[in-house]
Amino acid sequence: MKTEQQVARHYERDDLEQAILAALVAAGVDIEHLTAADLAGVDEFHLGGRALTIEFGKRLGLGAGQRVLDIGSGVGGPARTFATEYGCQVAGIDLTPSFVVAAKALTERCGLAEQVSFEVGSALAIPVARQSVDVVTLIHVGMNIADKAQLFAEAQRVLRPGGRFGIYDVMLTDEVTTIPYPMPWSTTPNTSFVETPVIYRDLLARAGFAIEAERNQRDLVLKLAGEMRAKAAEYGPPIMGPHVVMGPTAKDKLRNVMAALEQGIIAPIEMIARVP
């Protein structure tokens, strides 16, 4: 089985849309009048959630009239957030068919189908024309892609001159670090390709990008996680959360990723690069 097929299989879930809708109903959300913000607890499938997505979009300079491509768009959380917060047109691609189906259905329920679209596609052969988008985003996706040189070359190909490439990935703090598995992005090391920021910088430069900014968001993520734990201790575990997407293996994966963050094994790193 090819690596991309293994990655898609890791995330695939037949009942995903139904599970998300059931969690929304249980949380008291009116699914007939859904907004992108209503979904924030379940569809922002990355460290830091919706608040970080909004700040990321601001630093990328997103605005009305721009065309944005979100690589590895999952169930569509960041794409919908970018569209509603900044007025841009967003297209998402993802390897996992059930994610794309759920993303489309949820977007339709939010009334955003004319502004946000999704399709099954590979980051290594992006189904988008050359120099056709203003911004490309990659949010917690690079950990599943071994050939980052090809990934960055594809991002460079589809971006217009002056376009920005925003990356927010989990990265290693040391090249010889051992990661505990399972992790949210992979059950075993076989489909996990976590790299250091040094590797990202080098490959981005080779692809023709100029890096404008870099931020380590570890402290912010740990702060937000602590606040969530305190809230759960007082009010009980949340109905909406990444466990809805990850299913029964969520507890072990979330425990491992937080432990690795706290120990400094990994860190969520944001990079913004530009096509000259």
FENBELHU-V991337 format. One record per residue. N is the residue number from 1. RES is the residue in one letter. SS is DSSP state (hx for helix, st for strand, lp for the rest). OMEGA is omega in degrees with one decimal (999 if undefined). BURIAL is # if it has 9 or more other C-alpha atoms within 8 Angstrom, else .. Layout:
{{N	RES	SS	OMEGA	BURIAL} {N	RES	SS	OMEGA	BURIAL}}
This chain:
{{1	M	lp	179.8	.} {2	K	lp	-177.2	.} {3	T	hx	-178.8	.} {4	E	hx	176.9	.} {5	Q	hx	177.8	#} {6	Q	hx	179.1	#} {7	V	hx	179.5	#} {8	A	hx	179.7	#} {9	R	hx	178.7	.} {10	H	hx	-175.9	#} {11	Y	hx	-171.2	.} {12	E	lp	177.8	#} {13	R	lp	-173.9	.} {14	D	lp	-174.3	.} {15	D	lp	-170.9	.} {16	L	hx	-179.9	#} {17	E	hx	-178.9	#} {18	Q	hx	179.5	.} {19	A	hx	179.6	#} {20	I	hx	179.4	#} {21	L	hx	179.2	#} {22	A	hx	178.7	.} {23	A	hx	177.9	#} {24	L	hx	179.7	#} {25	V	hx	-179.8	#} {26	A	hx	179.3	.} {27	A	lp	177.9	.} {28	G	lp	-179.5	.} {29	V	lp	177.0	#} {30	D	lp	-174.8	.} {31	I	hx	175.8	#} {32	E	hx	178.1	.} {33	H	hx	-172.1	.} {34	L	lp	173.0	#} {35	T	lp	178.1	.} {36	A	lp	-179.7	#} {37	A	hx	178.8	.} {38	D	hx	-174.2	.} {39	L	hx	-170.0	#} {40	A	hx	-177.8	#} {41	G	hx	-173.5	#} {42	V	hx	-171.8	#} {43	D	hx	174.5	#} {44	E	lp	-167.9	#} {45	F	lp	179.4	#} {46	H	lp	-178.5	.} {47	L	lp	-179.9	.} {48	G	lp	173.7	#} {49	G	hx	-171.8	#} {50	R	hx	-178.8	#} {51	A	hx	179.2	.} {52	L	hx	178.0	.} {53	T	hx	-179.5	#} {54	I	hx	179.2	#} {55	E	hx	178.0	.} {56	F	hx	178.2	.} {57	G	hx	178.8	#} {58	K	hx	-179.4	.} {59	R	hx	176.4	.} {60	L	lp	179.5	#} {61	G	lp	-179.0	.} {62	L	lp	179.6	#} {63	G	lp	-178.9	.} {64	A	lp	177.5	.} {65	G	lp	179.7	.} {66	Q	lp	174.2	#} {67	R	st	-176.1	#} {68	V	st	174.1	#} {69	L	st	177.7	#} {70	D	st	-178.9	#} {71	I	st	-177.1	#} {72	G	lp	-168.7	#} {73	S	lp	176.4	#} {74	G	lp	178.1	#} {75	V	lp	166.6	#} {76	G	lp	-176.6	#} {77	G	hx	179.7	#} {78	P	hx	180.0	#} {79	A	hx	179.2	#} {80	R	hx	178.3	#} {81	T	hx	178.2	#} {82	F	hx	-177.8	#} {83	A	hx	-175.9	#} {84	T	hx	-177.3	#} {85	E	hx	-172.4	.} {86	Y	hx	174.7	#} {87	G	lp	-178.4	#} {88	C	lp	173.1	#} {89	Q	st	-175.1	#} {90	V	st	172.6	#} {91	A	st	178.9	#} {92	G	st	172.5	#} {93	I	st	-179.5	#} {94	D	st	179.8	#} {95	L	lp	-168.3	#} {96	T	lp	-176.8	#} {97	P	hx	-178.1	#} {98	S	hx	175.0	#} {99	F	hx	-179.3	#} {100	V	hx	177.7	#} {101	V	hx	179.9	#} {102	A	hx	180.0	#} {103	A	hx	179.3	#} {104	K	hx	-177.5	#} {105	A	hx	-179.7	#} {106	L	hx	178.3	#} {107	T	hx	176.2	#} {108	E	hx	179.6	#} {109	R	hx	179.2	#} {110	C	lp	-179.4	#} {111	G	lp	-175.2	.} {112	L	lp	-173.2	#} {113	A	lp	179.5	#} {114	E	lp	-176.9	.} {115	Q	lp	-175.9	#} {116	V	st	-179.3	#} {117	S	st	-178.7	#} {118	F	st	172.8	#} {119	E	st	175.4	.} {120	V	st	-178.9	#} {121	G	lp	-178.2	#} {122	S	st	175.9	#} {123	A	lp	-178.9	#} {124	L	lp	176.4	.} {125	A	st	-172.5	.} {126	I	lp	-178.2	.} {127	P	lp	-177.6	.} {128	V	lp	-177.0	.} {129	A	lp	178.7	.} {130	R	lp	176.0	.} {131	Q	lp	-176.3	#} {132	S	lp	-179.0	#} {133	V	st	-178.4	#} {134	D	st	-177.8	#} {135	V	st	172.2	#} {136	V	st	175.8	#} {137	T	st	179.9	#} {138	L	st	-172.1	#} {139	I	st	-179.0	#} {140	H	lp	-178.0	#} {141	V	lp	-175.6	#} {142	G	hx	179.3	#} {143	M	hx	179.6	#} {144	N	hx	-174.9	#} {145	I	lp	-180.0	#} {146	A	lp	-175.1	.} {147	D	lp	-178.9	.} {148	K	hx	176.4	#} {149	A	hx	177.9	#} {150	Q	hx	177.2	.} {151	L	hx	-177.7	#} {152	F	hx	176.1	#} {153	A	hx	177.9	#} {154	E	hx	177.0	#} {155	A	hx	179.1	#} {156	Q	hx	-178.7	#} {157	R	hx	-173.5	.} {158	V	hx	-178.7	#} {159	L	st	172.6	#} {160	R	st	174.5	#} {161	P	st	-176.8	.} {162	G	st	-178.2	#} {163	G	st	-177.7	#} {164	R	st	176.0	#} {165	F	st	-179.4	#} {166	G	st	-179.4	#} {167	I	st	171.4	#} {168	Y	st	-174.1	#} {169	D	st	168.3	#} {170	V	st	-178.1	#} {171	M	st	177.5	#} {172	L	st	174.1	#} {173	T	lp	-178.8	#} {174	D	lp	-176.3	.} {175	E	lp	-175.4	.} {176	V	lp	-178.5	.} {177	T	lp	174.5	.} {178	T	lp	-178.6	.} {179	I	lp	175.7	.} {180	P	lp	177.4	.} {181	Y	lp	8.9	#} {182	P	lp	174.3	#} {183	M	st	179.7	#} {184	P	lp	-177.0	#} {185	W	lp	-178.0	.} {186	S	st	178.4	#} {187	T	lp	-179.1	#} {188	T	lp	177.9	#} {189	P	hx	-173.6	.} {190	N	hx	-179.8	.} {191	T	hx	179.3	#} {192	S	lp	-175.8	#} {193	F	lp	-179.1	#} {194	V	lp	-178.3	#} {195	E	lp	178.2	#} {196	T	st	174.3	#} {197	P	hx	179.3	#} {198	V	hx	179.1	.} {199	I	hx	178.4	.} {200	Y	hx	-178.3	#} {201	R	hx	-178.3	#} {202	D	hx	-177.9	.} {203	L	hx	175.7	#} {204	L	hx	178.5	#} {205	A	hx	179.4	#} {206	R	hx	179.6	.} {207	A	lp	177.4	#} {208	G	lp	179.7	#} {209	F	st	169.9	#} {210	A	st	-178.0	#} {211	I	st	-178.4	#} {212	E	st	-175.9	.} {213	A	st	176.1	.} {214	E	st	180.0	#} {215	R	st	170.5	.} {216	N	st	-175.0	#} {217	Q	lp	-176.4	#} {218	R	hx	-176.8	#} {219	D	hx	179.1	.} {220	L	hx	-178.9	.} {221	V	hx	178.7	#} {222	L	hx	177.1	#} {223	K	hx	179.5	.} {224	L	hx	179.1	#} {225	A	hx	177.8	.} {226	G	hx	177.7	.} {227	E	hx	178.8	.} {228	M	hx	178.7	.} {229	R	hx	179.1	.} {230	A	hx	179.0	.} {231	K	hx	179.7	#} {232	A	hx	178.8	#} {233	A	hx	-178.3	.} {234	E	hx	-172.7	.} {235	Y	hx	-176.8	.} {236	G	lp	-178.1	.} {237	P	lp	-178.3	.} {238	P	lp	175.7	.} {239	I	lp	179.5	.} {240	M	lp	179.3	#} {241	G	lp	-179.2	#} {242	P	lp	178.6	#} {243	H	hx	179.1	#} {244	V	hx	179.6	#} {245	V	hx	-174.9	#} {246	M	hx	178.7	#} {247	G	hx	-171.4	.} {248	P	hx	-179.9	.} {249	T	hx	-172.8	.} {250	A	hx	-173.5	#} {251	K	hx	-179.6	.} {252	D	hx	-178.0	#} {253	K	hx	-179.8	#} {254	L	hx	177.4	#} {255	R	hx	-178.9	.} {256	N	hx	-177.9	#} {257	V	hx	178.9	#} {258	M	hx	177.7	.} {259	A	hx	179.5	.} {260	A	hx	175.7	#} {261	L	hx	-178.0	#} {262	E	hx	179.7	.} {263	Q	lp	180.0	.} {264	G	lp	178.1	.} {265	I	lp	179.6	#} {266	I	st	176.5	#} {267	A	st	174.4	#} {268	P	st	-174.5	#} {269	I	st	176.7	#} {270	E	st	175.5	#} {271	M	st	175.1	#} {272	I	st	-177.8	#} {273	A	st	-177.1	#} {274	R	st	170.5	#} {275	V	st	-179.7	#} {276	P	lp	999	.}}
